[in-house]
Amino acid sequence: MTRTTWVAAVAVALALIFAGWATVTALGRDTGGAPAAAVPGDDSADAGFARDMAVHHQQAVEMSFIVRDRTQDEEVRRLAYDIANTQANQRGMLLGWLDMWGLPKIAPDREPMAWMSGHGGHGASAAASPAASGHGGHDGHGASAPAASGHGGHASAGADAPLMPGMATKSELEQLRRASGRQAEILYLRLMTDHHKGGVAMAQGCVDQCRVTLERDLAQGMVDAQESEIALMTDLLAKRGAKPRG
């Protein structure tokens, strides 16, 4: 077992423990103090956000573990650890709520981000993903494997399309695995900046549409934290003579 695989396994275990805590916590709260009878429906924004953001977070964790093995720079490694830890924990909460609500964690018959009515659904934030808009050049144009995402194979416009706005493509992940040192740092910071932009758009969609108070609060926290990290990553790129894509 490689170091990356071992660390990822530990993160997953921690996320599952955190999910259990989140479920117990959520049981004591509801959509604003009312009885816990107000369970979101399967086609609600609450359920859609929980499913899609869990997938989105999973890739952020993966990229962060990759770069920690590809550079010795403490600033980038510390940022990657913080992102992996935070997003693994949040992913555990989202999956825990789906369990609590008795809803499936995957919806292979549903387009990713279709719950974002009024926010344009899957295509609305395409600009957040350079790969989706034809940007990216040498950074690659692959797709995250749908089978691993829990969304089936319907989300990609082609084998090289990202699953959701902001997500890295398969070939971009491969490039990150092959890169090292400063090259890996710059690629990670660019990919994660795109990833955060897509995540912020999704989280804002939940802030605007979700009905469960605890979930809206979590989504607002994601918006605030990821916007702050985007600014930090822009500074880290500038220190390396680079800038975000797009």
C-alpha positions in Angstrom: 0.0 0.0 0.0 1.4 3.4 -1.0 1.7 6.3 1.4 -1.0 8.2 -0.6 -3.4 5.2 -0.5 -2.8 4.8 3.3 -3.4 8.4 4.0 -6.5 8.5 1.9 -7.8 5.4 3.7 -7.3 7.2 7.1 -9.1 10.2 5.8 -12.0 8.2 4.7 -12.2 6.5 8.0 -12.1 9.8 9.8 -14.8 11.1 7.5 -17.1 8.2 8.3 -16.6 8.8 12.0 -17.4 12.5 11.4 -20.5 11.5 9.4 -21.8 9.6 12.4 -21.3 12.6 14.6 -23.0 14.8 12.0 -26.0 12.5 11.8 -26.5 12.5 15.5 -26.1 16.3 15.6 -28.5 16.8 12.7 -31.1 14.6 14.5 -31.2 17.1 17.2 -31.9 20.0 14.8 -34.1 20.4 11.8 -35.2 22.9 9.2 -35.5 25.8 11.6 -36.6 24.3 14.9 -39.7 22.4 13.6 -40.2 18.7 14.3 -37.9 16.4 12.4 -40.7 15.4 10.1 -39.6 17.8 7.5 -37.3 15.4 5.6 -36.1 16.6 2.2 -37.4 14.8 -0.9 -35.2 12.8 -3.2 -35.4 15.5 -5.9 -34.9 18.4 -3.5 -32.0 20.9 -3.6 -30.9 19.5 -0.2 -30.5 16.0 -1.5 -29.0 17.1 -4.8 -26.4 19.3 -3.1 -25.4 16.6 -0.7 -24.8 14.1 -3.4 -23.0 16.4 -5.9 -20.9 18.2 -3.3 -19.8 14.8 -1.8 -18.5 13.9 -5.3 -16.9 17.3 -5.8 -15.2 17.1 -2.4 -13.9 13.6 -3.1 -11.8 14.8 -5.9 -10.4 17.7 -3.9 -9.3 15.2 -1.3 -7.7 13.1 -4.0 -5.8 16.0 -5.6 -4.6 17.2 -2.2 -3.2 13.8 -1.3 -1.5 13.5 -4.7 0.3 16.9 -4.3 1.5 16.1 -0.8 3.6 13.3 -2.3 4.8 15.4 -5.3 6.3 18.4 -3.5 8.3 19.2 -0.3 7.1 22.8 -0.2 5.6 23.2 3.3 3.1 26.0 2.3 1.5 23.9 -0.4 1.6 20.7 1.7 0.0 22.5 4.6 -2.7 23.9 2.4 -3.3 20.5 0.8 -3.6 18.9 4.2 -6.1 21.5 5.4 -8.2 21.1 2.3 -8.2 17.3 2.4 -9.1 17.2 6.1 -11.8 19.8 5.8 -13.4 18.4 2.7 -13.2 14.8 3.9 -15.1 15.8 7.1 -17.7 17.8 5.2 -18.2 14.9 2.8 -18.9 12.7 5.7 -21.5 15.1 7.0 -23.2 15.2 3.6 -23.3 11.4 3.2 -24.5 11.1 6.8 -27.4 13.4 6.2 -28.5 11.4 3.1 -28.4 8.3 5.3 -30.4 10.0 8.0 -33.0 11.1 5.4 -33.2 7.6 4.0 -32.1 8.8 0.6 -29.7 7.1 -1.9 -26.2 8.5 -2.0 -26.0 8.2 -5.8 -28.6 9.1 -8.5 -27.3 7.6 -11.8 -30.5 8.6 -13.6 -30.1 12.3 -12.7 -27.9 14.9 -14.3 -25.4 16.4 -11.9 -26.4 19.8 -10.6 -29.9 19.5 -12.0 -31.2 20.6 -8.6 -29.7 24.1 -9.2 -32.8 25.4 -10.9 -32.4 29.1 -11.3 -28.6 28.6 -11.2 -28.5 26.9 -14.6 -27.8 23.4 -13.5 -24.8 21.5 -15.0 -24.0 24.1 -17.7 -24.3 27.3 -15.7 -20.9 27.4 -14.2 -19.0 25.9 -17.1 -16.8 28.9 -17.1 -15.5 27.8 -13.7 -13.9 24.8 -15.5 -11.3 25.7 -18.1 -11.4 22.2 -19.5 -15.1 22.4 -20.1 -14.8 25.6 -22.0 -11.9 24.6 -24.2 -9.3 26.3 -21.9 -6.5 24.4 -20.4 -4.2 23.6 -23.4 -1.3 21.6 -22.1 -3.1 20.9 -18.8 -5.2 18.2 -20.5 -8.8 17.5 -21.2 -9.7 14.1 -19.6 -12.7 13.3 -17.5 -13.1 12.1 -14.0 -14.2 8.5 -14.3 -18.0 8.5 -13.9 -18.0 5.0 -12.4 -16.1 6.3 -9.4 -18.3 9.4 -9.1 -21.6 7.7 -8.4 -23.3 9.5 -11.2 -23.2 6.8 -13.9 -21.9 7.7 -17.4 -24.4 10.4 -18.4 -22.6 13.6 -17.2 -19.8 13.9 -19.7 -20.2 15.6 -23.1 -17.4 13.3 -24.2 -14.6 11.2 -22.8 -12.6 14.4 -22.0 -15.3 16.5 -20.3 -15.2 17.1 -16.5 -18.0 15.6 -14.5 -19.1 18.9 -12.9 -17.9 22.5 -13.3 -14.6 23.1 -11.6 -13.6 19.4 -11.4 -10.3 18.4 -12.9 -10.3 16.0 -15.8 -8.8 12.5 -15.9 -5.8 13.7 -17.8 -5.2 16.6 -15.5 -5.1 14.3 -12.6 -2.6 12.1 -14.4 -0.5 15.2 -15.1 -0.5 16.0 -11.4 0.6 12.5 -10.5 3.5 12.8 -13.0 4.5 16.3 -12.0 6.9 17.2 -9.2 8.3 20.2 -7.3 7.3 23.6 -8.5 5.5 22.2 -11.6 3.3 20.1 -9.3 2.6 23.1 -7.0 1.5 25.3 -9.8 -0.7 22.7 -11.4 -2.3 21.8 -8.1 -2.9 25.5 -7.2 -4.5 26.1 -10.6 -6.6 23.0 -10.5 -7.8 23.6 -7.0 -8.6 27.2 -7.7 -10.9 26.1 -10.6 -12.3 23.4 -8.2 -13.0 25.9 -5.5 -14.7 28.2 -8.0 -17.1 25.5 -9.1 -17.6 24.5 -5.4 -18.5 28.0 -4.4 -21.1 28.2 -7.2 -22.6 25.0 -6.0 -22.5 25.9 -2.3 -24.2 29.3 -3.1 -26.9 27.4 -4.9 -27.6 25.5 -1.6 -27.5 28.7 0.4 -30.2 30.0 -1.9 -32.3 26.9 -2.3 -31.7 24.3 0.5 -34.3 24.2 3.2 -32.4 22.4 6.0 -30.9 25.0 8.2 -27.8 23.0 9.2 -27.1 22.2 5.5 -27.5 25.9 4.5 -25.1 26.9 7.3 -22.5 24.3 6.1 -22.9 25.6 2.5 -22.3 29.2 3.6 -19.2 28.1 5.5 -18.0 26.4 2.3 -18.5 29.7 0.3 -16.6 31.8 2.9 -13.7 29.3 3.4 -13.2 28.5 -0.3 -13.3 32.1 -1.4 -10.6 32.8 1.2 -8.5 29.9 0.0 -8.9 31.1 -3.6 -7.3 34.3 -2.6 -4.5 32.4 -0.8 -3.9 30.2 -3.8 -3.7 33.2 -6.0 -1.0 34.6 -3.8 0.9 31.3 -3.7 0.8 31.2 -7.5 2.1 34.7 -7.8 5.1 33.7 -5.5 5.8 31.1 -8.1 5.6 33.5 -11.1 2.2 32.1 -12.2 -1.5 33.0 -12.0 -4.8 31.1 -12.1 -6.2 29.9 -15.4 -9.0 31.7 -17.1 
